[in-house]
Amino acid sequence: MYGWIWRHLPGNTLVRAVISLLLILGVVYLLFTYVFPWAEPLLPFGDVTVDGGDGAAAG
């Protein structure tokens, strides 16, 4: 897949590297802006199984 993308980018190696970096930054931006906030309520990160101190004391 990455080879296919690389072959279809215009320009020489330096131009392709810059375009690839911009594409990666764009994907990361979209993930952090739209995908991760949308998926956060669907993930079980708030379901903890550790109590706040009512269990047995370590000792």
Contacts in CASP RR format, 6 or more apart in sequence:
PFRMAT RR
TARGET T0000
AUTHOR 0000-0000-0000
METHOD contacts of the structure
MODEL  1
MYGWIWRHLPGNTLVRAVISLLLILGVVYLLFTYVFPWAEPLLPFGDVTV
DGGDGAAAG
5 20 0 8 1.000
5 23 0 8 1.000
6 16 0 8 1.000
6 20 0 8 1.000
9 15 0 8 1.000
9 16 0 8 1.000
9 19 0 8 1.000
9 20 0 8 1.000
10 16 0 8 1.000
10 19 0 8 1.000
END
